[in-house]
Amino acid sequence: MTSSPTPGLTRFNTSADSEALAALHEVCASSVWGSALLARRPFATTEALLNAGDAVMAELTEGDLAEAMARHPPIGRPKPGDPVSAREQRGVAGASERLRAELLELNLAYQERFGHVFLICATGRTGEQMRDALRDRIDNPPAVEREIVRTELTKINRIRLTRLADGP
C-alpha cells in the first residue's frame, strides 16, 4: 500500500482537467466514471485512487457500463497497434489456431446473447483460461453477467489506475 503520492499520482493530481480526464478515459471509457474521479482529485495515495475508482464503478448504470465496455476488444483479438490491449491479452498471443477459432466462435455467441463483448480481466490469464471462463459465463442470466462484467471492469481499472499512478 502506498503511503504517499507517487510521481505519477502527483502528476495526475496536478495536471489540467482535460489532461487528467484523457488519462482516465484511457483507463475506462465511461465518461461518468472519469468525471466522478476527476471531481475527487487530489488523491493522497494510490490506494485512495483505487478505492474511489471502485466506489464509482459500483454506482455505474447499465448505460455507463455499456459505454465502458465499448472500447474493449474481443478476447483473442487485441486492437492492432494498441500496446495496452496487447499486454492485457498476452495470454492468447501464442494461442493455437484451434484455440483462436474457439475464442472467436464463443465471443460471437456471447455477443449475440448479451449484446456486448465478453469482458474479463485477461491480465495473467492463459488463452485456455479465458476460453473456459467464456464457456462458464455464456449461460448466465443477463443480470448475473452484468455484475460479473462490473467486477471484471473494476479489476481492469485497478490495474490501469495503478499503472497511471506508478508511471514516470
C-alpha positions, 0 to 999 in steps of 0.5 A, spaced: 500 500 500 502 506 498 503 511 503 504 517 499 503 520 492 507 517 487 510 521 481 505 519 477 499 520 482 502 527 483 502 528 476 495 526 475 493 530 481 496 536 478 495 536 471 489 540 467 482 537 467 482 535 460 489 532 461 487 528 467 480 526 464 484 523 457 488 519 462 482 516 465 478 515 459 484 511 457 483 507 463 475 506 462 471 509 457 465 511 461 465 518 461 461 518 468 466 514 471 472 519 469 468 525 471 466 522 478 474 521 479 476 527 476 471 531 481 475 527 487 482 529 485 487 530 489 488 523 491 493 522 497 495 515 495 494 510 490 490 506 494 485 512 495 485 512 487 483 505 487 478 505 492 474 511 489 475 508 482 471 502 485 466 506 489 464 509 482 464 503 478 459 500 483 454 506 482 455 505 474 448 504 470 447 499 465 448 505 460 455 507 463 457 500 463 455 499 456 459 505 454 465 502 458 465 496 455 465 499 448 472 500 447 474 493 449 476 488 444 474 481 443 478 476 447 483 473 442 483 479 438 487 485 441 486 492 437 492 492 432 497 497 434 494 498 441 500 496 446 495 496 452 490 491 449 496 487 447 499 486 454 492 485 457 491 479 452 498 476 452 495 470 454 492 468 447 498 471 443 501 464 442 494 461 442 493 455 437 489 456 431 484 451 434 484 455 440 483 462 436 477 459 432 474 457 439 475 464 442 472 467 436 466 462 435 464 463 443 465 471 443 460 471 437 455 467 441 456 471 447 455 477 443 449 475 440 446 473 447 448 479 451 449 484 446 456 486 448 463 483 448 465 478 453 469 482 458 474 479 463 480 481 466 485 477 461 491 480 465 495 473 467 490 469 464 492 463 459 488 463 452 485 456 455 483 460 461 479 465 458 476 460 453 473 456 459 471 462 463 467 464 456 464 457 456 462 458 464 459 465 463 455 464 456 449 461 460 448 466 465 442 470 466 443 477 463 443 480 470 448 475 473 453 477 467 452 484 468 455 484 475 460 479 473 462 484 467 462 490 473 467 486 477 471 484 471 471 492 469 473 494 476 479 489 476 481 492 469 481 499 472 485 497 478 490 495 474 490 501 469 489 506 475 495 503 478 499 503 472 497 511 471 499 512 478 506 508 478 508 511 471 514 516 470 
